Amino acid sequence: MSTRREQILAAAAELFARHGFHGVGIDEIGAAVGVSGPALYRHFRSKDAMLGEMLTSISEILLAGGQERRDAHEPAAVLAELVRFQVDFALDNPALITVQERNLGNLTEPDRRRVRALQRRYVEVWVQAIRDTAAGIEEPTARAAAHAVFGLINSTPHSRHLGRAGMATMLREMALGALARVRADEPTGLSNAS
């Protein structure tokens, strides 16, 4: 059972994803959870605070999930587990993925710094997993590959042509195929290409 704060954040995420952060007022968020807009101030000091908590929470969940998979599996299996985790998160939380993609610039500076720091740590989990899969992959190549795979997987809010199971399978196969291709290429050729 979700808390009232979680209900408010879920409703705000849906509205922000649909209409943009600036296109949604506090009264609309309140109406979505069955209260007046001003009643939300009992839970959040502002709409900015809602967005900050939403995006910080996403980043914390992703980092914790990535670290958990890294620590629980042999290096050869970590990358597949990270892909599965990211695919499941994106498919189960399309509004949050959309809000994260579109609204990072709307965060207050302290929240933006916190979210960016968490995101960098999550990327580092991926970079190490990619580098652990084959010797000789340079760090810039692994970093570029991680970001490319995030782009592929996080496009899911815009791609609802298949059911969830079909979409999950396709995304996992595409992501792992792309990563296998990076591992098979000559690392110096990839990292020096412009």
CYANA upper distance limits for C-alpha pairs under 8 A (distance plus 0.5 A):
  2 SER  CA      6 GLU  CA      6.34
  2 SER  CA      7 GLN  CA      6.97
  3 THR  CA      7 GLN  CA      6.80
  4 ARG  CA      8 ILE  CA      6.71
  5 ARG  CA      9 LEU  CA      6.66
  5 ARG  CA     43 HIS  CA      6.87
  6 GLU  CA     10 ALA  CA      6.53
  7 GLN  CA     11 ALA  CA      6.69
  7 GLN  CA     33 VAL  CA      7.59
  8 ILE  CA     12 ALA  CA      6.54
  8 ILE  CA     29 ILE  CA      7.72
  8 ILE  CA     30 GLY  CA      8.24
  8 ILE  CA     33 VAL  CA      6.91
  9 LEU  CA     13 ALA  CA      6.47
  9 LEU  CA     50 MET  CA      7.12
  9 LEU  CA     54 MET  CA      6.99
 10 ALA  CA     14 GLU  CA      6.88
 11 ALA  CA     15 LEU  CA      6.82
 11 ALA  CA     29 ILE  CA      6.95
 11 ALA  CA     32 ALA  CA      6.65
 11 ALA  CA     33 VAL  CA      7.34
 12 ALA  CA     16 PHE  CA      6.39
 12 ALA  CA     29 ILE  CA      6.19
 12 ALA  CA     50 MET  CA      8.32
 13 ALA  CA     17 ALA  CA      6.42
 13 ALA  CA     54 MET  CA      8.25
 13 ALA  CA     95 ALA  CA      6.23
 13 ALA  CA     96 LEU  CA      6.41
 13 ALA  CA     99 VAL  CA      7.05
 14 GLU  CA     18 ARG  CA      6.69
 14 GLU  CA     95 ALA  CA      5.87
 14 GLU  CA     96 LEU  CA      8.21
 15 LEU  CA     19 HIS  CA      6.34
 15 LEU  CA     20 GLY  CA      7.71
 15 LEU  CA     21 PHE  CA      8.43
 15 LEU  CA     24 VAL  CA      7.14
 15 LEU  CA     29 ILE  CA      7.84
 16 PHE  CA     20 GLY  CA      4.93
 16 PHE  CA     21 PHE  CA      5.29
 16 PHE  CA     22 HIS  CA      8.49
 16 PHE  CA     23 GLY  CA      7.94
 16 PHE  CA     24 VAL  CA      7.02
 16 PHE  CA     95 ALA  CA      8.44
 16 PHE  CA     99 VAL  CA      6.78
 17 ALA  CA     21 PHE  CA      8.23
 17 ALA  CA     95 ALA  CA      5.83
 17 ALA  CA     96 LEU  CA      7.88
 17 ALA  CA     98 THR  CA      6.04
 17 ALA  CA     99 VAL  CA      5.73
 19 HIS  CA     23 GLY  CA      5.70
 19 HIS  CA     24 VAL  CA      6.89
 20 GLY  CA     24 VAL  CA      7.19
 20 GLY  CA     99 VAL  CA      8.30
 20 GLY  CA    102 ARG  CA      8.30
 20 GLY  CA    103 ASN  CA      8.28
 21 PHE  CA    103 ASN  CA      7.37
 21 PHE  CA    106 ASN  CA      8.15
 24 VAL  CA     28 GLU  CA      6.96
 24 VAL  CA     29 ILE  CA      7.91
 25 GLY  CA     29 ILE  CA      7.17
 26 ILE  CA     30 GLY  CA      6.71
 26 ILE  CA     37 GLY  CA      5.44
 26 ILE  CA     38 PRO  CA      7.81
 26 ILE  CA     40 LEU  CA      8.20
 26 ILE  CA     47 LYS  CA      7.24
 27 ASP  CA     31 ALA  CA      6.58
 27 ASP  CA     36 SER  CA      6.65
 27 ASP  CA     37 GLY  CA      4.33
 27 ASP  CA     38 PRO  CA      7.76
 28 GLU  CA     32 ALA  CA      6.74
 28 GLU  CA     37 GLY  CA      7.44
 29 ILE  CA     33 VAL  CA      7.25
 29 ILE  CA     37 GLY  CA      7.15
 30 GLY  CA     34 GLY  CA      6.56
 30 GLY  CA     35 VAL  CA      5.35
 30 GLY  CA     36 SER  CA      5.52
 30 GLY  CA     37 GLY  CA      4.86
 30 GLY  CA     38 PRO  CA      8.18
 30 GLY  CA     39 ALA  CA      7.78
 30 GLY  CA     40 LEU  CA      6.92
 31 ALA  CA     35 VAL  CA      6.05
 31 ALA  CA     36 SER  CA      6.69
 31 ALA  CA     37 GLY  CA      7.47
 35 VAL  CA     39 ALA  CA      6.84
 35 VAL  CA     40 LEU  CA      8.14
 36 SER  CA     40 LEU  CA      7.77
 37 GLY  CA     41 TYR  CA      8.32
 39 ALA  CA     43 HIS  CA      8.45
 40 LEU  CA     44 PHE  CA      6.66
 41 TYR  CA     45 ARG  CA      5.75
 41 TYR  CA     46 SER  CA      7.18
 44 PHE  CA     49 ALA  CA      6.68
 44 PHE  CA     50 MET  CA      6.80
 45 ARG  CA     49 ALA  CA      6.72
 46 SER  CA     50 MET  CA      7.08
 47 LYS  CA     51 LEU  CA      6.94
 48 ASP  CA     52 GLY  CA      6.62
 48 ASP  CA    106 ASN  CA      8.38
 48 ASP  CA    107 LEU  CA      7.20
 48 ASP  CA    108 THR  CA      7.65
 49 ALA  CA     53 GLU  CA      6.59
 50 MET  CA     54 MET  CA      6.53
 51 LEU  CA     55 LEU  CA      6.63
 51 LEU  CA    107 LEU  CA      7.32
 52 GLY  CA     56 THR  CA      6.43
 52 GLY  CA    107 LEU  CA      6.51
 52 GLY  CA    108 THR  CA      7.88
 52 GLY  CA    111 ASP  CA      6.12
 52 GLY  CA    112 ARG  CA      8.33
 53 GLU  CA     57 SER  CA      6.31
 54 MET  CA     58 ILE  CA      6.82
 54 MET  CA     96 LEU  CA      8.46
 55 LEU  CA     59 SER  CA      6.75
 55 LEU  CA     96 LEU  CA      8.47
 55 LEU  CA     99 VAL  CA      8.49
 55 LEU  CA    100 GLN  CA      6.76
 55 LEU  CA    104 LEU  CA      8.30
 55 LEU  CA    115 VAL  CA      7.24
 56 THR  CA     60 GLU  CA      6.65
 56 THR  CA    111 ASP  CA      7.75
 56 THR  CA    114 ARG  CA      7.58
 56 THR  CA    115 VAL  CA      5.81
 56 THR  CA    118 LEU  CA      8.46
 57 SER  CA     61 ILE  CA      6.59
 58 ILE  CA     62 LEU  CA      6.70
 58 ILE  CA     96 LEU  CA      8.04
 59 SER  CA     63 LEU  CA      6.59
 59 SER  CA    115 VAL  CA      6.75
 59 SER  CA    118 LEU  CA      6.27
 59 SER  CA    119 GLN  CA      6.49
 59 SER  CA    122 TYR  CA      8.47
 60 GLU  CA     64 ALA  CA      6.52
 60 GLU  CA    118 LEU  CA      7.08
 61 ILE  CA     65 GLY  CA      6.50
 62 LEU  CA     66 GLY  CA      6.49
 62 LEU  CA     86 GLN  CA      8.31
 62 LEU  CA    122 TYR  CA      7.34
 63 LEU  CA     67 GLN  CA      6.59
 63 LEU  CA    118 LEU  CA      7.25
 63 LEU  CA    119 GLN  CA      7.83
 63 LEU  CA    121 ARG  CA      7.37
 63 LEU  CA    122 TYR  CA      5.32
 64 ALA  CA     68 GLU  CA      6.50
 65 GLY  CA     69 ARG  CA      6.76
 65 GLY  CA     85 PHE  CA      7.87
 66 GLY  CA     70 ARG  CA      6.65
 66 GLY  CA     82 LEU  CA      6.69
 66 GLY  CA     85 PHE  CA      8.18
 66 GLY  CA    122 TYR  CA      7.12
 66 GLY  CA    125 VAL  CA      7.06
 66 GLY  CA    126 TRP  CA      8.40
 67 GLN  CA     71 ASP  CA      6.55
 67 GLN  CA    122 TYR  CA      8.41
 67 GLN  CA    125 VAL  CA      7.30
 68 GLU  CA     72 ALA  CA      6.55
 69 ARG  CA     73 HIS  CA      6.67
 69 ARG  CA     78 VAL  CA      6.78
 69 ARG  CA     81 GLU  CA      6.84
 69 ARG  CA     82 LEU  CA      7.12
 70 ARG  CA     74 GLU  CA      8.37
 70 ARG  CA     75 PRO  CA      7.97
 70 ARG  CA     78 VAL  CA      6.02
 70 ARG  CA     82 LEU  CA      8.39
 70 ARG  CA    125 VAL  CA      7.81
 70 ARG  CA    129 ALA  CA      8.21
 73 HIS  CA     77 ALA  CA      6.49
 73 HIS  CA     78 VAL  CA      6.18
 74 GLU  CA     78 VAL  CA      6.83
 75 PRO  CA     79 LEU  CA      8.15
 75 PRO  CA    129 ALA  CA      7.34
 75 PRO  CA    132 ASP  CA      6.88
 75 PRO  CA    133 THR  CA      7.61
 76 ALA  CA    132 ASP  CA      7.93
 76 ALA  CA    133 THR  CA      6.52
 77 ALA  CA     81 GLU  CA      6.86
 78 VAL  CA     82 LEU  CA      6.59
 78 VAL  CA    129 ALA  CA      6.78
 79 LEU  CA     83 VAL  CA      6.70
 79 LEU  CA    126 TRP  CA      7.77
 79 LEU  CA    129 ALA  CA      6.09
 79 LEU  CA    130 ILE  CA      7.13
 79 LEU  CA    133 THR  CA      8.37
 80 ALA  CA     84 ARG  CA      6.68
 80 ALA  CA    176 LEU  CA      7.50
 81 GLU  CA     85 PHE  CA      6.57
 82 LEU  CA     86 GLN  CA      6.62
 82 LEU  CA    126 TRP  CA      7.95
 83 VAL  CA     87 VAL  CA      6.53
 83 VAL  CA    172 ARG  CA      6.76
 83 VAL  CA    175 ALA  CA      7.50
 83 VAL  CA    176 LEU  CA      7.86
 84 ARG  CA     88 ASP  CA      6.59
 84 ARG  CA    172 ARG  CA      6.84
 85 PHE  CA     89 PHE  CA      6.61
 86 GLN  CA     90 ALA  CA      6.58
 86 GLN  CA    150 PHE  CA      8.43
 86 GLN  CA    153 ILE  CA      7.70
 87 VAL  CA     91 LEU  CA      6.60
 87 VAL  CA    153 ILE  CA      6.45
 87 VAL  CA    154 ASN  CA      8.33
 87 VAL  CA    168 ALA  CA      6.78
 87 VAL  CA    171 LEU  CA      7.29
 87 VAL  CA    172 ARG  CA      7.31
 88 ASP  CA     92 ASP  CA      6.43
 88 ASP  CA    168 ALA  CA      7.54
 89 PHE  CA     93 ASN  CA      6.37
 90 ALA  CA     94 PRO  CA      6.18
 90 ALA  CA     97 ILE  CA      6.76
 90 ALA  CA    153 ILE  CA      7.41
 90 ALA  CA    154 ASN  CA      6.41
 90 ALA  CA    156 THR  CA      7.16
 90 ALA  CA    157 PRO  CA      8.16
 91 LEU  CA    156 THR  CA      7.00
 91 LEU  CA    157 PRO  CA      7.92
 91 LEU  CA    164 ARG  CA      7.58
 91 LEU  CA    168 ALA  CA      7.92
 93 ASN  CA     97 ILE  CA      6.82
 94 PRO  CA     98 THR  CA      6.69
 94 PRO  CA    156 THR  CA      7.54
 94 PRO  CA    157 PRO  CA      5.40
 95 ALA  CA     99 VAL  CA      6.63
 95 ALA  CA    157 PRO  CA      7.75
 96 LEU  CA    100 GLN  CA      6.48
 97 ILE  CA    101 GLU  CA      6.60
 97 ILE  CA    154 ASN  CA      7.03
 97 ILE  CA    157 PRO  CA      7.78
 98 THR  CA    102 ARG  CA      6.63
 98 THR  CA    157 PRO  CA      7.27
 99 VAL  CA    103 ASN  CA      6.01
 99 VAL  CA    104 LEU  CA      8.37
100 GLN  CA    104 LEU  CA      6.47
103 ASN  CA    107 LEU  CA      7.64
104 LEU  CA    112 ARG  CA      7.28
105 GLY  CA    112 ARG  CA      8.05
107 LEU  CA    111 ASP  CA      6.37
107 LEU  CA    112 ARG  CA      5.93
108 THR  CA    112 ARG  CA      6.52
109 GLU  CA    113 ARG  CA      6.66
110 PRO  CA    114 ARG  CA      6.78
111 ASP  CA    115 VAL  CA      6.57
112 ARG  CA    116 ARG  CA      6.49
113 ARG  CA    117 ALA  CA      6.60
114 ARG  CA    118 LEU  CA      6.83
115 VAL  CA    119 GLN  CA      6.57
116 ARG  CA    120 ARG  CA      6.59
117 ALA  CA    121 ARG  CA      6.90
118 LEU  CA    122 TYR  CA      6.85
119 GLN  CA    123 VAL  CA      6.69
120 ARG  CA    124 GLU  CA      6.71
121 ARG  CA    125 VAL  CA      7.08
122 TYR  CA    126 TRP  CA      7.25
123 VAL  CA    127 VAL  CA      6.61
123 VAL  CA    143 ARG  CA      7.85
123 VAL  CA    146 ALA  CA      7.40
123 VAL  CA    147 HIS  CA      8.34
124 GLU  CA    128 GLN  CA      6.59
124 GLU  CA    143 ARG  CA      8.41
125 VAL  CA    129 ALA  CA      6.76
126 TRP  CA    130 ILE  CA      6.58
126 TRP  CA    143 ARG  CA      8.36
126 TRP  CA    146 ALA  CA      6.69
127 VAL  CA    131 ARG  CA      6.66
127 VAL  CA    139 GLU  CA      7.50
127 VAL  CA    142 ALA  CA      5.69
127 VAL  CA    143 ARG  CA      5.97
127 VAL  CA    146 ALA  CA      6.97
128 GLN  CA    132 ASP  CA      6.45
128 GLN  CA    142 ALA  CA      8.36
129 ALA  CA    133 THR  CA      6.97
130 ILE  CA    134 ALA  CA      7.95
130 ILE  CA    137 ILE  CA      8.39
130 ILE  CA    142 ALA  CA      6.40
130 ILE  CA    146 ALA  CA      8.38
130 ILE  CA    179 LEU  CA      8.23
130 ILE  CA    183 ARG  CA      8.42
131 ARG  CA    135 ALA  CA      7.28
131 ARG  CA    136 GLY  CA      8.08
131 ARG  CA    137 ILE  CA      6.05
131 ARG  CA    138 GLU  CA      7.82
131 ARG  CA    139 GLU  CA      7.85
131 ARG  CA    142 ALA  CA      6.88
133 THR  CA    183 ARG  CA      7.94
134 ALA  CA    183 ARG  CA      6.73
136 GLY  CA    187 PRO  CA      7.05
137 ILE  CA    141 THR  CA      7.12
137 ILE  CA    142 ALA  CA      7.12
137 ILE  CA    183 ARG  CA      7.52
137 ILE  CA    187 PRO  CA      5.77
138 GLU  CA    142 ALA  CA      6.83
138 GLU  CA    187 PRO  CA      6.78
138 GLU  CA    188 THR  CA      7.98
138 GLU  CA    191 SER  CA      7.67
139 GLU  CA    143 ARG  CA      6.56
140 PRO  CA    144 ALA  CA      6.60
140 PRO  CA    191 SER  CA      6.75
141 THR  CA    145 ALA  CA      6.60
141 THR  CA    187 PRO  CA      7.49
141 THR  CA    190 LEU  CA      7.02
141 THR  CA    191 SER  CA      5.67
142 ALA  CA    146 ALA  CA      6.65
143 ARG  CA    147 HIS  CA      6.86
144 ALA  CA    148 ALA  CA      6.63
145 ALA  CA    149 VAL  CA      6.66
145 ALA  CA    179 LEU  CA      7.40
145 ALA  CA    182 VAL  CA      7.73
146 ALA  CA    150 PHE  CA      6.76
147 HIS  CA    151 GLY  CA      6.75
148 ALA  CA    152 LEU  CA      6.88
149 VAL  CA    153 ILE  CA      6.63
149 VAL  CA    175 ALA  CA      6.34
149 VAL  CA    178 ALA  CA      8.18
149 VAL  CA    179 LEU  CA      8.35
150 PHE  CA    154 ASN  CA      6.19
151 GLY  CA    155 SER  CA      6.61
152 LEU  CA    156 THR  CA      8.30
152 LEU  CA    171 LEU  CA      8.14
152 LEU  CA    175 ALA  CA      7.75
153 ILE  CA    171 LEU  CA      6.76
153 ILE  CA    175 ALA  CA      7.94
155 SER  CA    159 SER  CA      7.16
156 THR  CA    160 ARG  CA      7.41
160 ARG  CA    167 MET  CA      8.41
162 LEU  CA    166 GLY  CA      6.22
162 LEU  CA    167 MET  CA      6.00
163 GLY  CA    167 MET  CA      6.52
164 ARG  CA    168 ALA  CA      6.48
165 ALA  CA    169 THR  CA      6.71
166 GLY  CA    170 MET  CA      6.64
167 MET  CA    171 LEU  CA      6.52
168 ALA  CA    172 ARG  CA      6.57
169 THR  CA    173 GLU  CA      6.62
170 MET  CA    174 MET  CA      6.53
171 LEU  CA    175 ALA  CA      6.43
172 ARG  CA    176 LEU  CA      6.52
173 GLU  CA    177 GLY  CA      6.35
174 MET  CA    178 ALA  CA      6.57
175 ALA  CA    179 LEU  CA      6.69
176 LEU  CA    180 ALA  CA      6.49
177 GLY  CA    181 ARG  CA      6.74
178 ALA  CA    182 VAL  CA      6.94
179 LEU  CA    183 ARG  CA      6.77
180 ALA  CA    184 ALA  CA      6.66
181 ARG  CA    185 ASP  CA      6.77
182 VAL  CA    187 PRO  CA      8.31
183 ARG  CA    187 PRO  CA      8.24
185 ASP  CA    189 GLY  CA      8.17
185 ASP  CA    190 LEU  CA      7.72
186 GLU  CA    190 LEU  CA      7.10
187 PRO  CA    191 SER  CA      6.65
188 THR  CA    192 ASN  CA      6.48
189 GLY  CA    193 ALA  CA      6.59
